[in-house]
Amino acid sequence: MEPKDYIVVKIEGEYAYIREIGKGESEDIFIALALLPFGADIGTKLHCEFFTYTIIE
């Protein structure tokens, strides 16, 4: 799996919707907040590599 960057676009309960950065109108991905780093919130940019998310910028 190649590394990708995402942005958190919506949070509902214990789940987040993330969208790939630079893909235009890409489909949102539904993911458990527990898989994201502490402090992730709406607008947070994430880098994903080997199913590990880190906050960027």
mmCIF file of the N, C-alpha and C atoms, coordinates in Angstrom:
data_MODEL
# 
_entry.id   MODEL 
# 
loop_
_atom_site.group_PDB 
_atom_site.id 
_atom_site.type_symbol 
_atom_site.label_atom_id 
_atom_site.label_alt_id 
_atom_site.label_comp_id 
_atom_site.label_asym_id 
_atom_site.label_entity_id 
_atom_site.label_seq_id 
_atom_site.pdbx_PDB_ins_code 
_atom_site.Cartn_x 
_atom_site.Cartn_y 
_atom_site.Cartn_z 
_atom_site.occupancy 
_atom_site.B_iso_or_equiv 
_atom_site.pdbx_formal_charge 
_atom_site.auth_seq_id 
_atom_site.auth_comp_id 
_atom_site.auth_asym_id 
_atom_site.auth_atom_id 
_atom_site.pdbx_PDB_model_num 
ATOM 1   N N  . MET A 1 1  ? 0.847   -1.181 0.000  1.00 0.00 ? 1  MET A N  1 
ATOM 2   C CA . MET A 1 1  ? 0.000   0.000  0.000  1.00 0.00 ? 1  MET A CA 1 
ATOM 3   C C  . MET A 1 1  ? 0.889   1.241  0.000  1.00 0.00 ? 1  MET A C  1 
ATOM 4   N N  . GLU A 1 2  ? 0.643   2.130  -0.917 1.00 0.00 ? 2  GLU A N  1 
ATOM 5   C CA . GLU A 1 2  ? 1.450   3.346  -1.006 1.00 0.00 ? 2  GLU A CA 1 
ATOM 6   C C  . GLU A 1 2  ? 0.999   4.379  0.026  1.00 0.00 ? 2  GLU A C  1 
ATOM 7   N N  . PRO A 1 3  ? 1.910   5.224  0.499  1.00 0.00 ? 3  PRO A N  1 
ATOM 8   C CA . PRO A 1 3  ? 1.546   6.268  1.468  1.00 0.00 ? 3  PRO A CA 1 
ATOM 9   C C  . PRO A 1 3  ? 0.563   7.262  0.856  1.00 0.00 ? 3  PRO A C  1 
ATOM 10  N N  . LYS A 1 4  ? -0.377  7.731  1.671  1.00 0.00 ? 4  LYS A N  1 
ATOM 11  C CA . LYS A 1 4  ? -1.374  8.705  1.219  1.00 0.00 ? 4  LYS A CA 1 
ATOM 12  C C  . LYS A 1 4  ? -1.612  9.719  2.318  1.00 0.00 ? 4  LYS A C  1 
ATOM 13  N N  . ASP A 1 5  ? -2.065  10.907 1.909  1.00 0.00 ? 5  ASP A N  1 
ATOM 14  C CA . ASP A 1 5  ? -2.418  11.957 2.862  1.00 0.00 ? 5  ASP A CA 1 
ATOM 15  C C  . ASP A 1 5  ? -3.927  12.158 2.835  1.00 0.00 ? 5  ASP A C  1 
ATOM 16  N N  . TYR A 1 6  ? -4.488  12.391 4.028  1.00 0.00 ? 6  TYR A N  1 
ATOM 17  C CA . TYR A 1 6  ? -5.927  12.552 4.185  1.00 0.00 ? 6  TYR A CA 1 
ATOM 18  C C  . TYR A 1 6  ? -6.220  13.779 5.029  1.00 0.00 ? 6  TYR A C  1 
ATOM 19  N N  . ILE A 1 7  ? -7.479  14.217 5.004  1.00 0.00 ? 7  ILE A N  1 
ATOM 20  C CA . ILE A 1 7  ? -7.955  15.263 5.890  1.00 0.00 ? 7  ILE A CA 1 
ATOM 21  C C  . ILE A 1 7  ? -9.243  14.772 6.536  1.00 0.00 ? 7  ILE A C  1 
ATOM 22  N N  . VAL A 1 8  ? -9.395  15.056 7.826  1.00 0.00 ? 8  VAL A N  1 
ATOM 23  C CA . VAL A 1 8  ? -10.613 14.671 8.537  1.00 0.00 ? 8  VAL A CA 1 
ATOM 24  C C  . VAL A 1 8  ? -11.707 15.674 8.161  1.00 0.00 ? 8  VAL A C  1 
ATOM 25  N N  . VAL A 1 9  ? -12.795 15.170 7.571  1.00 0.00 ? 9  VAL A N  1 
ATOM 26  C CA . VAL A 1 9  ? -13.859 16.072 7.114  1.00 0.00 ? 9  VAL A CA 1 
ATOM 27  C C  . VAL A 1 9  ? -15.087 16.065 8.013  1.00 0.00 ? 9  VAL A C  1 
ATOM 28  N N  . LYS A 1 10 ? -15.268 14.987 8.795  1.00 0.00 ? 10 LYS A N  1 
ATOM 29  C CA . LYS A 1 10 ? -16.450 14.918 9.664  1.00 0.00 ? 10 LYS A CA 1 
ATOM 30  C C  . LYS A 1 10 ? -16.199 13.885 10.754 1.00 0.00 ? 10 LYS A C  1 
ATOM 31  N N  . ILE A 1 11 ? -16.741 14.157 11.943 1.00 0.00 ? 11 ILE A N  1 
ATOM 32  C CA . ILE A 1 11 ? -16.675 13.209 13.048 1.00 0.00 ? 11 ILE A CA 1 
ATOM 33  C C  . ILE A 1 11 ? -18.090 12.984 13.553 1.00 0.00 ? 11 ILE A C  1 
ATOM 34  N N  . GLU A 1 12 ? -18.455 11.718 13.678 1.00 0.00 ? 12 GLU A N  1 
ATOM 35  C CA . GLU A 1 12 ? -19.772 11.342 14.207 1.00 0.00 ? 12 GLU A CA 1 
ATOM 36  C C  . GLU A 1 12 ? -19.570 10.297 15.292 1.00 0.00 ? 12 GLU A C  1 
ATOM 37  N N  . GLY A 1 13 ? -19.763 10.688 16.537 1.00 0.00 ? 13 GLY A N  1 
ATOM 38  C CA . GLY A 1 13 ? -19.570 9.753  17.642 1.00 0.00 ? 13 GLY A CA 1 
ATOM 39  C C  . GLY A 1 13 ? -18.126 9.303  17.729 1.00 0.00 ? 13 GLY A C  1 
ATOM 40  N N  . GLU A 1 14 ? -17.906 8.001  17.593 1.00 0.00 ? 14 GLU A N  1 
ATOM 41  C CA . GLU A 1 14 ? -16.557 7.453  17.683 1.00 0.00 ? 14 GLU A CA 1 
ATOM 42  C C  . GLU A 1 14 ? -15.976 7.119  16.312 1.00 0.00 ? 14 GLU A C  1 
ATOM 43  N N  . TYR A 1 15 ? -16.519 7.729  15.277 1.00 0.00 ? 15 TYR A N  1 
ATOM 44  C CA . TYR A 1 15 ? -16.055 7.472  13.916 1.00 0.00 ? 15 TYR A CA 1 
ATOM 45  C C  . TYR A 1 15 ? -15.744 8.777  13.207 1.00 0.00 ? 15 TYR A C  1 
ATOM 46  N N  . ALA A 1 16 ? -14.810 8.712  12.259 1.00 0.00 ? 16 ALA A N  1 
ATOM 47  C CA . ALA A 1 16 ? -14.420 9.884  11.476 1.00 0.00 ? 16 ALA A CA 1 
ATOM 48  C C  . ALA A 1 16 ? -14.543 9.560  9.993  1.00 0.00 ? 16 ALA A C  1 
ATOM 49  N N  . TYR A 1 17 ? -14.805 10.580 9.224  1.00 0.00 ? 17 TYR A N  1 
ATOM 50  C CA . TYR A 1 17 ? -14.788 10.481 7.773  1.00 0.00 ? 17 TYR A CA 1 
ATOM 51  C C  . TYR A 1 17 ? -13.546 11.215 7.305  1.00 0.00 ? 17 TYR A C  1 
ATOM 52  N N  . ILE A 1 18 ? -12.696 10.529 6.551  1.00 0.00 ? 18 ILE A N  1 
ATOM 53  C CA . ILE A 1 18 ? -11.484 11.152 6.026  1.00 0.00 ? 18 ILE A CA 1 
ATOM 54  C C  . ILE A 1 18 ? -11.528 11.127 4.503  1.00 0.00 ? 18 ILE A C  1 
ATOM 55  N N  . ARG A 1 19 ? -10.894 12.117 3.891  1.00 0.00 ? 19 ARG A N  1 
ATOM 56  C CA . ARG A 1 19 ? -10.873 12.250 2.431  1.00 0.00 ? 19 ARG A CA 1 
ATOM 57  C C  . ARG A 1 19 ? -9.425  12.394 1.978  1.00 0.00 ? 19 ARG A C  1 
ATOM 58  N N  . GLU A 1 20 ? -9.080  11.700 0.914  1.00 0.00 ? 20 GLU A N  1 
ATOM 59  C CA . GLU A 1 20 ? -7.712  11.770 0.393  1.00 0.00 ? 20 GLU A CA 1 
ATOM 60  C C  . GLU A 1 20 ? -7.442  13.162 -0.166 1.00 0.00 ? 20 GLU A C  1 
ATOM 61  N N  . ILE A 1 21 ? -6.302  13.722 0.208  1.00 0.00 ? 21 ILE A N  1 
ATOM 62  C CA . ILE A 1 21 ? -5.906  15.052 -0.256 1.00 0.00 ? 21 ILE A CA 1 
ATOM 63  C C  . ILE A 1 21 ? -5.364  14.940 -1.675 1.00 0.00 ? 21 ILE A C  1 
ATOM 64  N N  . GLY A 1 22 ? -5.778  15.858 -2.533 1.00 0.00 ? 22 GLY A N  1 
ATOM 65  C CA . GLY A 1 22 ? -5.268  15.899 -3.893 1.00 0.00 ? 22 GLY A CA 1 
ATOM 66  C C  . GLY A 1 22 ? -6.008  15.008 -4.867 1.00 0.00 ? 22 GLY A C  1 
ATOM 67  N N  . LYS A 1 23 ? -7.123  14.436 -4.456 1.00 0.00 ? 23 LYS A N  1 
ATOM 68  C CA . LYS A 1 23 ? -7.889  13.552 -5.338 1.00 0.00 ? 23 LYS A CA 1 
ATOM 69  C C  . LYS A 1 23 ? -9.159  14.220 -5.860 1.00 0.00 ? 23 LYS A C  1 
ATOM 70  N N  . GLY A 1 24 ? -9.328  15.524 -5.594 1.00 0.00 ? 24 GLY A N  1 
ATOM 71  C CA . GLY A 1 24 ? -10.536 16.206 -6.056 1.00 0.00 ? 24 GLY A CA 1 
ATOM 72  C C  . GLY A 1 24 ? -11.760 15.720 -5.302 1.00 0.00 ? 24 GLY A C  1 
ATOM 73  N N  . GLU A 1 25 ? -12.709 15.196 -6.020 1.00 0.00 ? 25 GLU A N  1 
ATOM 74  C CA . GLU A 1 25 ? -13.961 14.718 -5.429 1.00 0.00 ? 25 GLU A CA 1 
ATOM 75  C C  . GLU A 1 25 ? -13.879 13.241 -5.093 1.00 0.00 ? 25 GLU A C  1 
ATOM 76  N N  . SER A 1 26 ? -12.930 12.851 -4.257 1.00 0.00 ? 26 SER A N  1 
ATOM 77  C CA . SER A 1 26 ? -12.799 11.449 -3.880 1.00 0.00 ? 26 SER A CA 1 
ATOM 78  C C  . SER A 1 26 ? -13.850 11.089 -2.834 1.00 0.00 ? 26 SER A C  1 
ATOM 79  N N  . GLU A 1 27 ? -14.124 9.813  -2.707 1.00 0.00 ? 27 GLU A N  1 
ATOM 80  C CA . GLU A 1 27 ? -15.111 9.320  -1.764 1.00 0.00 ? 27 GLU A CA 1 
ATOM 81  C C  . GLU A 1 27 ? -14.531 9.342  -0.350 1.00 0.00 ? 27 GLU A C  1 
ATOM 82  N N  . ASP A 1 28 ? -15.355 9.699  0.642  1.00 0.00 ? 28 ASP A N  1 
ATOM 83  C CA . ASP A 1 28 ? -14.905 9.709  2.030  1.00 0.00 ? 28 ASP A CA 1 
ATOM 84  C C  . ASP A 1 28 ? -14.753 8.283  2.545  1.00 0.00 ? 28 ASP A C  1 
ATOM 85  N N  . ILE A 1 29 ? -13.792 8.104  3.451  1.00 0.00 ? 29 ILE A N  1 
ATOM 86  C CA . ILE A 1 29 ? -13.542 6.810  4.074  1.00 0.00 ? 29 ILE A CA 1 
ATOM 87  C C  . ILE A 1 29 ? -14.014 6.897  5.519  1.00 0.00 ? 29 ILE A C  1 
ATOM 88  N N  . PHE A 1 30 ? -14.760 5.913  5.968  1.00 0.00 ? 30 PHE A N  1 
ATOM 89  C CA . PHE A 1 30 ? -15.311 5.821  7.310  1.00 0.00 ? 30 PHE A CA 1 
ATOM 90  C C  . PHE A 1 30 ? -14.335 5.019  8.159  1.00 0.00 ? 30 PHE A C  1 
ATOM 91  N N  . ILE A 1 31 ? -13.832 5.609  9.277  1.00 0.00 ? 31 ILE A N  1 
ATOM 92  C CA . ILE A 1 31 ? -12.815 4.944  10.083 1.00 0.00 ? 31 ILE A CA 1 
ATOM 93  C C  . ILE A 1 31 ? -13.047 5.235  11.566 1.00 0.00 ? 31 ILE A C  1 
ATOM 94  N N  . ALA A 1 32 ? -12.712 4.275  12.423 1.00 0.00 ? 32 ALA A N  1 
ATOM 95  C CA . ALA A 1 32 ? -12.849 4.457  13.869 1.00 0.00 ? 32 ALA A CA 1 
ATOM 96  C C  . ALA A 1 32 ? -11.836 5.493  14.361 1.00 0.00 ? 32 ALA A C  1 
ATOM 97  N N  . LEU A 1 33 ? -12.287 6.395  15.227 1.00 0.00 ? 33 LEU A N  1 
ATOM 98  C CA . LEU A 1 33 ? -11.388 7.411  15.788 1.00 0.00 ? 33 LEU A CA 1 
ATOM 99  C C  . LEU A 1 33 ? -10.233 6.782  16.544 1.00 0.00 ? 33 LEU A C  1 
ATOM 100 N N  . ALA A 1 34 ? -10.444 5.607  17.111 1.00 0.00 ? 34 ALA A N  1 
ATOM 101 C CA . ALA A 1 34 ? -9.390  4.928  17.873 1.00 0.00 ? 34 ALA A CA 1 
ATOM 102 C C  . ALA A 1 34 ? -8.176  4.599  17.013 1.00 0.00 ? 34 ALA A C  1 
ATOM 103 N N  . LEU A 1 35 ? -8.350  4.538  15.697 1.00 0.00 ? 35 LEU A N  1 
ATOM 104 C CA . LEU A 1 35 ? -7.229  4.243  14.799 1.00 0.00 ? 35 LEU A CA 1 
ATOM 105 C C  . LEU A 1 35 ? -6.429  5.488  14.430 1.00 0.00 ? 35 LEU A C  1 
ATOM 106 N N  . LEU A 1 36 ? -6.979  6.661  14.748 1.00 0.00 ? 36 LEU A N  1 
ATOM 107 C CA . LEU A 1 36 ? -6.307  7.918  14.431 1.00 0.00 ? 36 LEU A CA 1 
ATOM 108 C C  . LEU A 1 36 ? -5.503  8.391  15.638 1.00 0.00 ? 36 LEU A C  1 
ATOM 109 N N  . PRO A 1 37 ? -4.468  9.211  15.410 1.00 0.00 ? 37 PRO A N  1 
ATOM 110 C CA . PRO A 1 37 ? -3.649  9.691  16.521 1.00 0.00 ? 37 PRO A CA 1 
ATOM 111 C C  . PRO A 1 37 ? -4.435  10.604 17.457 1.00 0.00 ? 37 PRO A C  1 
ATOM 112 N N  . PHE A 1 38 ? -4.029  10.643 18.726 1.00 0.00 ? 38 PHE A N  1 
ATOM 113 C CA . PHE A 1 38 ? -4.656  11.509 19.712 1.00 0.00 ? 38 PHE A CA 1 
ATOM 114 C C  . PHE A 1 38 ? -4.603  12.955 19.234 1.00 0.00 ? 38 PHE A C  1 
ATOM 115 N N  . GLY A 1 39 ? -5.717  13.657 19.335 1.00 0.00 ? 39 GLY A N  1 
ATOM 116 C CA . GLY A 1 39 ? -5.774  15.056 18.930 1.00 0.00 ? 39 GLY A CA 1 
ATOM 117 C C  . GLY A 1 39 ? -6.335  15.271 17.541 1.00 0.00 ? 39 GLY A C  1 
ATOM 118 N N  . ALA A 1 40 ? -6.614  14.194 16.815 1.00 0.00 ? 40 ALA A N  1 
ATOM 119 C CA . ALA A 1 40 ? -7.190  14.342 15.472 1.00 0.00 ? 40 ALA A CA 1 
ATOM 120 C C  . ALA A 1 40 ? -8.594  14.931 15.594 1.00 0.00 ? 40 ALA A C  1 
ATOM 121 N N  . ASP A 1 41 ? -8.880  15.944 14.782 1.00 0.00 ? 41 ASP A N  1 
ATOM 122 C CA . ASP A 1 41 ? -10.169 16.626 14.806 1.00 0.00 ? 41 ASP A CA 1 
ATOM 123 C C  . ASP A 1 41 ? -10.508 17.048 13.379 1.00 0.00 ? 41 ASP A C  1 
ATOM 124 N N  . ILE A 1 42 ? -11.663 17.641 13.192 1.00 0.00 ? 42 ILE A N  1 
ATOM 125 C CA . ILE A 1 42 ? -12.066 18.096 11.864 1.00 0.00 ? 42 ILE A CA 1 
ATOM 126 C C  . ILE A 1 42 ? -11.017 19.082 11.343 1.00 0.00 ? 42 ILE A C  1 
ATOM 127 N N  . GLY A 1 43 ? -10.566 18.862 10.119 1.00 0.00 ? 43 GLY A N  1 
ATOM 128 C CA . GLY A 1 43 ? -9.555  19.719 9.511  1.00 0.00 ? 43 GLY A CA 1 
ATOM 129 C C  . GLY A 1 43 ? -8.127  19.223 9.707  1.00 0.00 ? 43 GLY A C  1 
ATOM 130 N N  . THR A 1 44 ? -7.934  18.220 10.537 1.00 0.00 ? 44 THR A N  1 
ATOM 131 C CA . THR A 1 44 ? -6.602  17.670 10.769 1.00 0.00 ? 44 THR A CA 1 
ATOM 132 C C  . THR A 1 44 ? -6.119  16.925 9.532  1.00 0.00 ? 44 THR A C  1 
ATOM 133 N N  . LYS A 1 45 ? -4.883  17.185 9.135  1.00 0.00 ? 45 LYS A N  1 
ATOM 134 C CA . LYS A 1 45 ? -4.292  16.472 7.999  1.00 0.00 ? 45 LYS A CA 1 
ATOM 135 C C  . LYS A 1 45 ? -3.505  15.285 8.523  1.00 0.00 ? 45 LYS A C  1 
ATOM 136 N N  . LEU A 1 46 ? -3.674  14.153 7.859  1.00 0.00 ? 46 LEU A N  1 
ATOM 137 C CA . LEU A 1 46 ? -3.055  12.904 8.294  1.00 0.00 ? 46 LEU A CA 1 
ATOM 138 C C  . LEU A 1 46 ? -2.226  12.292 7.184  1.00 0.00 ? 46 LEU A C  1 
ATOM 139 N N  . HIS A 1 47 ? -1.166  11.619 7.575  1.00 0.00 ? 47 HIS A N  1 
ATOM 140 C CA . HIS A 1 47 ? -0.358  10.835 6.637  1.00 0.00 ? 47 HIS A CA 1 
ATOM 141 C C  . HIS A 1 47 ? -0.548  9.378  7.023  1.00 0.00 ? 47 HIS A C  1 
ATOM 142 N N  . CYS A 1 48 ? -0.863  8.537  6.042  1.00 0.00 ? 48 CYS A N  1 
ATOM 143 C CA . CYS A 1 48 ? -1.084  7.110  6.308  1.00 0.00 ? 48 CYS A CA 1 
ATOM 144 C C  . CYS A 1 48 ? -0.051  6.286  5.555  1.00 0.00 ? 48 CYS A C  1 
ATOM 145 N N  . GLU A 1 49 ? 0.646   5.451  6.309  1.00 0.00 ? 49 GLU A N  1 
ATOM 146 C CA . GLU A 1 49 ? 1.625   4.547  5.717  1.00 0.00 ? 49 GLU A CA 1 
ATOM 147 C C  . GLU A 1 49 ? 1.585   3.248  6.511  1.00 0.00 ? 49 GLU A C  1 
ATOM 148 N N  . PHE A 1 50 ? 1.378   2.136  5.838  1.00 0.00 ? 50 PHE A N  1 
ATOM 149 C CA . PHE A 1 50 ? 1.259   0.818  6.469  1.00 0.00 ? 50 PHE A CA 1 
ATOM 150 C C  . PHE A 1 50 ? 0.170   0.820  7.550  1.00 0.00 ? 50 PHE A C  1 
ATOM 151 N N  . PHE A 1 51 ? -0.958  1.445  7.239  1.00 0.00 ? 51 PHE A N  1 
ATOM 152 C CA . PHE A 1 51 ? -2.132  1.526  8.128  1.00 0.00 ? 51 PHE A CA 1 
ATOM 153 C C  . PHE A 1 51 ? -1.850  2.217  9.445  1.00 0.00 ? 51 PHE A C  1 
ATOM 154 N N  . THR A 1 52 ? -0.826  3.073  9.469  1.00 0.00 ? 52 THR A N  1 
ATOM 155 C CA . THR A 1 52 ? -0.510  3.881  10.633 1.00 0.00 ? 52 THR A CA 1 
ATOM 156 C C  . THR A 1 52 ? -0.695  5.350  10.252 1.00 0.00 ? 52 THR A C  1 
ATOM 157 N N  . TYR A 1 53 ? -1.511  6.063  11.025 1.00 0.00 ? 53 TYR A N  1 
ATOM 158 C CA . TYR A 1 53 ? -1.818  7.454  10.751 1.00 0.00 ? 53 TYR A CA 1 
ATOM 159 C C  . TYR A 1 53 ? -0.998  8.369  11.649 1.00 0.00 ? 53 TYR A C  1 
ATOM 160 N N  . THR A 1 54 ? -0.432  9.441  11.067 1.00 0.00 ? 54 THR A N  1 
ATOM 161 C CA . THR A 1 54 ? 0.274   10.456 11.834 1.00 0.00 ? 54 THR A CA 1 
ATOM 162 C C  . THR A 1 54 ? -0.234  11.823 11.399 1.00 0.00 ? 54 THR A C  1 
ATOM 163 N N  . ILE A 1 55 ? -0.226  12.771 12.319 1.00 0.00 ? 55 ILE A N  1 
ATOM 164 C CA . ILE A 1 55 ? -0.679  14.126 12.019 1.00 0.00 ? 55 ILE A CA 1 
ATOM 165 C C  . ILE A 1 55 ? 0.437   14.880 11.302 1.00 0.00 ? 55 ILE A C  1 
ATOM 166 N N  . ILE A 1 56 ? 0.079   15.579 10.224 1.00 0.00 ? 56 ILE A N  1 
ATOM 167 C CA . ILE A 1 56 ? 1.046   16.413 9.493  1.00 0.00 ? 56 ILE A CA 1 
ATOM 168 C C  . ILE A 1 56 ? 0.623   17.856 9.568  1.00 0.00 ? 56 ILE A C  1 
ATOM 169 N N  . GLU A 1 57 ? 1.567   18.753 9.406  1.00 0.00 ? 57 GLU A N  1 
ATOM 170 C CA . GLU A 1 57 ? 1.403   20.207 9.464  1.00 0.00 ? 57 GLU A CA 1 
ATOM 171 C C  . GLU A 1 57 ? 0.990   20.578 10.834 1.00 0.00 ? 57 GLU A C  1 
# 
